[in-house]
Amino acid sequence: MIQGTCSGAGKSTLVAGLCRVLARRGMKVAPFKPQNMSLNSAVAADGGEIARAQALQAQAARVAALVDMNPVLLKPSSDTRAQVVVGGKPFADLPAHDYQDLKPRLLREVLAAFHRLQEKFDAVIVEGAGSPAEVNLRANDIANMGFAEAADCPVLLVADIDRGGALAHVVGTLACLSPSERERIAGVVINRFRGDRALLAPGLEWLERECGKPVLGVLPFLNGLVLDAEDALPETKPGTDRGFRVVVPVYPRISNHTDFDPLRLHPQVGLRWVGPGQPMPAADLIILPGSKNVRADLEFLKAQGWADAILRHLRYGGRVVGICGGLQMLGTWIHDPDGVEGPAGSSEGLGLLDLETTLGRDKELRNVKGELALGAAAFTGYEIHMGASQGEALARPAAMIDGMPEGALSADGRILATYVHGIFDGPEACAALLRWAGLEAAHGVDLAALREASLERLADCVEENLDLQALF
């Protein structure tokens, strides 16, 4: 099991690297994260919903992503409430304090999923969540040492030296653990190091004396890895005001922002996130992303003045894409009669497409492939949504999936809406969408190839810089 001294220490990346290292050696290896909190999710090969980080790790392991690889997924709908996905399906929508009471029951589900993976695979690489030093969350823990002790699993502790204080983070984390938990730590990995290793050596020697734990490796800072983010928004490249301007408003519960990785990495495109308090800049294309709380995020969008900016953008000839929750916002109404995502009620949409959406408790989960209405460009992607939409706008579909219409293309051809995530991932569809939006000489980015090259580079780094003999 890989645990971290803090969130963002590099747990997900190290697990992916180890999965590829073992796969290279002919082992059948599975990633596993007992509990993840993320609004970036994927549809597993066996039909349920898991975090995108575990889907990426499965790709690193060269195996199909399975629901058992992430048996508990938390999808926050507010600062204090989240949808609880268990075994790939929605289980409950709970405030944080009620979720704590649910953990003993969930531990049984987590261990059952873990044991099923053990039966199918030669090795399982487990990822913790946050940090085991969060003593306020120790009771009934299923994400870090609570799982490690229940499964009798040795632990590597990874610390991010780039943010500073890594040695103190390791010492402090160990001080927060119980004696049996400290004993379970088999070694330490220092991550994201830049500079002269000789200058770090005295610190590592001190750390080993102080903690009695071996440092099993120092991983360098790797620039330019193209790997799906677990949750945090990735940085955009410099010069976002140049080239073809794409703007994505960031509402509080934005989901699956990995949809925009191909645009963020595109050499012809300047992608810009627009956050709270920021005016909507001039753009060629505005994309409304998915949301875990569509009605609340729609009100946030309106309160920021972005709705008026979108209307102005369209009046001056701009193009707009809505993906999943963004599709729903573009319609006339969003109804939530059962309070699926918040207080029951209805919200008036932006009114740009003649459709309305009713949210329900059943979640649509499927991997799809089809053709865009724009030149029949092929695409693959996935759907994860709670609502169903109806209306005249759907009579002009944006795409065809298995011979059935999907999404909407406005009568004037300037608004495209779809429930499909990952619509930009393939080079053919990416190029077609950008040409439609006004980038005449557009080409696509092959995200899958970039991701695969990054996994190979990451595995090379792990093999060169970790004591694999000690690890094995």
Sequence and secondary structure as in RCSB ss.txt:
>XXXX:A:sequence
MIQGTCSGAGKSTLVAGLCRVLARRGMKVAPFKPQNMSLNSAVAADGGEIARAQALQAQAARVAALVDMNPVLLK
PSSDTRAQVVVGGKPFADLPAHDYQDLKPRLLREVLAAFHRLQEKFDAVIVEGAGSPAEVNLRANDIANMGFAEA
ADCPVLLVADIDRGGALAHVVGTLACLSPSERERIAGVVINRFRGDRALLAPGLEWLERECGKPVLGVLPFLNGL
VLDAEDALPETKPGTDRGFRVVVPVYPRISNHTDFDPLRLHPQVGLRWVGPGQPMPAADLIILPGSKNVRADLEF
LKAQGWADAILRHLRYGGRVVGICGGLQMLGTWIHDPDGVEGPAGSSEGLGLLDLETTLGRDKELRNVKGELALG
AAAFTGYEIHMGASQGEALARPAAMIDGMPEGALSADGRILATYVHGIFDGPEACAALLRWAGLEAAHGVDLAAL
REASLERLADCVEENLDLQALF
>XXXX:A:secstr
 EEESSTTSSHHHHHHHHHHHHHHTT  EEEE SEEE S EEE TTS EEEHHHHHHHHHHTS   GGGSSEEEE
ESSSSEEEEEETTEEEEEEEHHHHHHHHHHHHHHHHHHHHHHHHH SEEEEB  S TT GGG TT  SSHHHHHH
HT  EEEEEESTTS HHHHHHHHHHTS HHHHHHEEEEEEEEE S HHHHHHHHHHHHHHH   EEEEEE  TT 
    SSS     S TTSSEEEEEE  TTEE GGGGHHHHT TTEEEEEE TT      SEEEE EESSHHHHHHH
HHHTTHHHHHHHHHHTT EEEEETHHHHHHSSEEEETT SSSSSEEEE   SSS EEEEEEEEEEEEEEEEETTT
T EEEEEEEEEEEEESGGGGS SEEETTEEESEE TTS EEEES BTTTSSHHHHHHHHHHHT TT     HHHH
HHHHHHHHHHHHHHHB HHHH 
